[in-house]
Amino acid sequence: MLKGKPFVKWAGGKRQIINKLKKYIPEQFNTYYEPFVGGGALLFELSPTNAVINDYNKELINVYNCIKDEECLNKMCSELNNYEANHSEEFYFEIRNKDRDKKRFNRLSNYKRAARTIYLNKACFNGLYRVNSKNEFNVPFNKKTKVNTYDGQNLGIIHSYLNFNNINIISVDFEEAIDDAQKGDFIYFDPPYDSDTQTFNSYTEGGFGKEEQKRLAKVFKKLSERGCYVMLSNHNTKLVNELYNEYNIYVIEAKRNINSNGKKRGNVEEVIITNYGQKEGHDENKQ
Ligand SMILES: C[S@@+](CC[C@H](N)C(=O)[O-])C[C@H]1O[C@@H](n2cnc3c(N)ncnc32)[C@H](O)[C@@H]1O
């Protein structure tokens, strides 16, 4: 089976560590839930038959829906071909500023909104998605003279995957997204990172602070009690260790950050937390 790959570059995307992540997946499960799907690195890698995928970011979820719909997908690709031909710094700001007039923006067709989201992702600085308090996209231009917005074959694979399987695509808060999860289902949480200092965490209007991390830990516990398999990734911070101390915590990536301050060095590690046991031979990273 051909597998899709993320069609956007997404902050916190898991493609670089996908092989490490896969070692911690339960051997069997029913429905797959990904409440913070972002670019969908693990979703595409696993390509489960039954899944509920969610992200609070409505523009991103509109792209998933558009790729699923054949007519929308074709129109979005033609639109992107035009954008590539017209690409310049001035054009970038013209497209970026379309959300400044909310009435007009809300009247845009889904394929135009989807094309805008993909184009901005590829032409903005570092593929970031950041909006201000008025929900206006405000990432600077990446200054590249050429832009490649999509890989037609990949979009075709994703289109087929979304249509020939039972994939429910939604855009709500993570807590609502897992409401129907039952015993035997597998939930993978990849929330915006916690940090002991302040870093980027504003993918959406509201941001994701300590209170949200605590609320997520409660949801993790609730799902554990329901008999679901739950896996979560985050940074190796003090708060994350406190919140999940009754579960398995595996350190999977220690970036070699030369820093004389030991506390700061710890922050760049990534952890995977599970509420279920480990497959044979992969417990060397357990905390
Ligand atoms: C670390 S990223 C996920 C990255 C993803 N796993 C990937 O591989 O690209 C976190 C995602 O959570 C979403 N998000 C933020 N707050 C949320 C909330 N309250 N409910 C659902 N999703 C939320 C953001 O829009 C963002 O896409």
The ligand as a Gaussian input file, in Angstrom:
#p B3LYP/6-31G(d) Opt

LIG

0 1
 C        2.621000      19.581000      17.823000
 S        1.330000      20.016000      16.696000
 C        0.932000      18.436000      16.046000
 C        1.980000      17.965000      15.084000
 C        1.598000      16.696000      14.320000
 N        1.663000      15.527000      15.152000
 C        2.477000      16.516000      13.099000
 O        3.157000      15.495000      12.952000
 O        2.493000      17.445000      12.269000
 C       -0.035000      20.448000      17.704000
 C       -1.366000      20.731000      16.996000
 O       -2.375000      20.960000      18.000000
 C       -3.366000      21.870000      17.498000
 N       -4.117000      22.406000      18.658000
 C       -3.784000      23.415000      19.500000
 N       -4.717000      23.548000      20.489000
 C       -5.643000      22.575000      20.280000
 C       -6.844000      22.169000      20.970000
 N       -7.256000      22.794000      22.084000
 N       -7.547000      21.124000      20.479000
 C       -7.149000      20.486000      19.345000
 N       -6.015000      20.829000      18.645000
 C       -5.285000      21.859000      19.107000
 C       -2.530000      22.859000      16.709000
 O       -3.333000      23.504000      15.716000
 C       -1.409000      21.972000      16.115000
 O       -1.702000      21.579000      14.792000

